[in-house]
Structures are given as structure tokens and as C-alpha cells.
Amino acid sequence: MTLRRNIAVLLCTLLMLSCNQEPKPKLAMQPQKSMTAKDILGNPNYLAISYGGYRKSSREFQPTISQLKEDMKMLKAMNIKILRTYNVQLAQASNLLKAIRQLKTEDETFEMYVMLGAWIDCKNAWTDKEPDHTIESEKNEDEVNRAIALANQYPDIVKVIAVGNEAMIKWATSYYVEPDVILKWVNYLQNLKKEGKLSKDLWITSSDDFASWGGGEESYHGKDLEALFKAVDYISMHTYPYHNTHYNPEFWGIDVDEENRSSEEKIEAAMQRALKFAQNQYKAVSDYMGSLGVKKPIHIGETGWATVSNGHYGPNGSKATDEFKEALYYKYIREWTNKEGISCFYFEAFDEPWKDAHNKKGSENHFGLITVDGKAKYALWDMVDKEVFKGLTRGGKPITKTYNGDKTEMMKNVELPDVKEAITTSF
């Protein structure tokens, strides 16, 4: 009995000691430190993309928060961590921030930041009256104030405010303004930072075509643009070799000395020249900025490649449009910008059918890397193979490949660009 009692006492003592010991902490991922625009822009670990979540042919149908969360989970799986939006007058922008906030609450390691666009127009823009490009729209003030309110409400998410989207380029005949309008609002926001009414770490820019940033015609050069270079925290420039396959096609096509190469090799060489075209436009802006004695980061606010076109860029035009060429451009532009420490807000994450609602095959509807119904285009097929999107959906449907993953079928829609003046056929 004594032996049994001693064993029982010993077991009880050991049990009490083990219960009193503090449990070993579980290893868990810690949330990231508060990141600033300076930390994330130009950081290849923080890939950027242009985002619109519209799934129908009209923006009257705003994406719901649950739909936005679907998209955010997909983009996170792609290692995208910075989004660019275009305006704040519609519900998508504020709902996007709500969706990201909810995802951060659900998972403290979730990271997604936003470059918030404030749309800027001239007087009479988008009306039946003649646009007056020398006077700004009275609606601009409200738009800027909405952006300010959202930046202050979501300082952990909004890291950049962009004043205007292609608002200074003169081919935007419906709405463009002169640089003094953009300068006015950039200075206004910078002053709010100085007054402590906006975060001092919030970066302010304007997102515009390379020509608007002085990289093209000298007609864009002037004192207001020079002052704008000095006022912004960085330059956000757009470059589109895709559109220039029609409007400025000298770089485009198959060189005569490449005729003995395979069809894919010919297209790869053409797409390398497209990349060089974008690099030259980037350099043109950099050179102009240098001539002003200004030294600031330059990032790419937009560049992209459409996959469908029945217009200038399709089979009866420059033959620039298909998923194979998009995949090459996406690969090349990412490799270059990541290597050089340039953020590239690639245009764009998802197809948006509202952009050319009256022409389903219009190129503007088809710049996405992913279709409206959640099919990954050729540029992302390898991600599907690696099960990056496993368990994720769009519209409740799992993420699959376009063309059912059949490259041979995809290549039937790929056309060789012309060899100088010669007409070529599809392969």
C-alpha cells in the first residue's frame, strides 16, 4: 500500500508541475511593419497592378465587397501587393478599401496597398458642350476631397494619391487639362501634408502619358510642367508599345533577317523590340527630368497588352493582339522593371467589359491577365499549374486556363506581324 501511495503522490506531483509550466508559444507569422510608399515603390517584393473590378458592361453594376475580396485573394496569390485605382466618385474605390480592411482583420499578415486615383476633368467634360481645356471642372474639388477623406480613413492602406489619369495628354480631347490644374492640386495636397492634415509619408503624384511628362513633343514643355516635376514625390508615367504598333509602328514587325526563324522566335524578337520601345520612352522622361536638374523616382503607372481586338491592333491591323504576345510582354516588362527597381502598375488585372460596351471585341475590354469569368490567360498558365489559385474563385468558379490549357488551340489565334510591307498569314 505504501509503495502504491508513494507512486500515486509522485505522479500527482509531476502532473501538477506540468500543468503549472507555461505553454511554449506557437510559431506564427508576425504582421508586417507599417510600410510607406518609399518602402514599397520600386521594391520587387511588392508587385503592382492596375485594378478595376467591374464585371459587367456598365459601371452601374458596382462590384460588391465579397467580389472585391475574391479578387484581392487572387491578386495576393500572384504576389501583387499594390493596386492602382482611377477615381473615387464611384463606390468601387471606397468598397475596395473596406474589403482590404476586412481581409486584414481576418488575417493580420494580409498585405495590400493602394495608389488612389483622383479623376481630374476640364470644364464641360463628358457633356454635349465644347470642352474648355483652359478651365477645370468644378467637380474636381469634390473628387480631391473624397480622396483626402479616404486617405485619412485608411492610412494603413492608401500610400499614394495620384492627381489625374492621363489628364494632361492632348489626345484625351474629351477632358484634358493644362498642367497648371494638376500642379494646383498637387501643391494643395503637399501643403496638407505639411500642416499635418495628411500623413507625411503619403506620396503625391500625377499619372500620365510619357509625352505629358516631357518625354515627347516639346509642345508639352513649360514652366508649369517644370514646377510639377518639383512638386510631386515621384513621376508616374504611362507607356504603350501596344497602341504604337498602329500609331507609331516603325519599331513593330518582323525584320527581314529573321525570316528563317520559327514563328515563335519571330514574335519573341518583335516583343523584345516592344520592350525596348517602352524603355526608350522611360529614358526620354528621365532625360527631360535630368535637364531640369530634378532627381526623383520614375515608376510606370500603366503599360499593358490586349488579347482581343477587331480594330487597329487585330488581324486586319497591326496583328499585335493575342494571349501569346501579352504573355511575352508581361514577362519582359516585369523582368526589366524588377531588375531596375521600377514599380510597374501593369494594366491590368482583370478584363473590364464596360470600357467598350458597344464592341465586345474592342481591345479596351481585354487588357486583363484574367477574364471576367475567372480564366487565367496564357501569361498565368504556369501559376495555374503550380496551384497558386487553388481554392480561390471568381464568381464562385474555380480559376482555370483559357483555351482549356491547349497551347496549340491558342496559337491558332496568333498572327505574325508583317515583314515590312509584306502581308503574312496566321499559323
Stockholm file with secondary structure:
# STOCKHOLM 1.0

chainA/1-427         MTLRRNIAVLLCTLLMLSCNQEPKPKLAMQPQKSMTAKDILGNPNYLAISYGGYRKSSREFQPTISQLKEDMKMLKAMNIKILRTYNVQLAQASNLLKAIRQLKTEDETFEMYVMLGAWIDCKNAWTDKEPDHTIESEKNEDEVNRAIALANQYPDIVKVIAVGNEAMIKWATSYYVEPDVILKWVNYLQNLKKEGKLSKDLWITSSDDFASWGGGEESYHGKDLEALFKAVDYISMHTYPYHNTHYNPEFWGIDVDEENRSSEEKIEAAMQRALKFAQNQYKAVSDYMGSLGVKKPIHIGETGWATVSNGHYGPNGSKATDEFKEALYYKYIREWTNKEGISCFYFEAFDEPWKDAHNKKGSENHFGLITVDGKAKYALWDMVDKEVFKGLTRGGKPITKTYNGDKTEMMKNVELPDVKEAITTSF
#=GR chainA/1-427 SS CHHHHHHHHHHHHHHHHHHHSCCCCCCCCCCCCCCCHHHHTTCTTSEEEECCCCCSSSTTSCCCHHHHHHHHHHHHHTTEEEEECCCSSSHHHHHHHHHHHHHHHHCTTCCCEEEEEECCCEETTTSSSCCEEEEECTTHHHHHHHHHHHHHHCTTTEEEEEEEESCSCTTCTTTCCCHHHHHHHHHHHHHHHHTTSSCTTCEEEEEEETIIIIISCGGGCSHHHHHHHHHSSSEEEECCHHHHHHHSGGGCSCCGGGTTSCHHHHHHHHHHHHHHHHHHHHHHHHHHHHHTTCCCCEEEEECCCCSCCSSTTSTTTTCCCSHHHHHHHHHHHHHHHHHHTCCBCBSCSBCCTTTTTTCTTCGGGGCCSBCTTSEECGGGHHHHHTTTTTTCEETTEECEEGGGGCHHHHHTTCBCCCBTTBCCCBC
#=GC SS_cons         CHHHHHHHHHHHHHHHHHHHSCCCCCCCCCCCCCCCHHHHTTCTTSEEEECCCCCSSSTTSCCCHHHHHHHHHHHHHTTEEEEECCCSSSHHHHHHHHHHHHHHHHCTTCCCEEEEEECCCEETTTSSSCCEEEEECTTHHHHHHHHHHHHHHCTTTEEEEEEEESCSCTTCTTTCCCHHHHHHHHHHHHHHHHTTSSCTTCEEEEEEETIIIIISCGGGCSHHHHHHHHHSSSEEEECCHHHHHHHSGGGCSCCGGGTTSCHHHHHHHHHHHHHHHHHHHHHHHHHHHHHTTCCCCEEEEECCCCSCCSSTTSTTTTCCCSHHHHHHHHHHHHHHHHHHTCCBCBSCSBCCTTTTTTCTTCGGGGCCSBCTTSEECGGGHHHHHTTTTTTCEETTEECEEGGGGCHHHHHTTCBCCCBTTBCCCBC
//
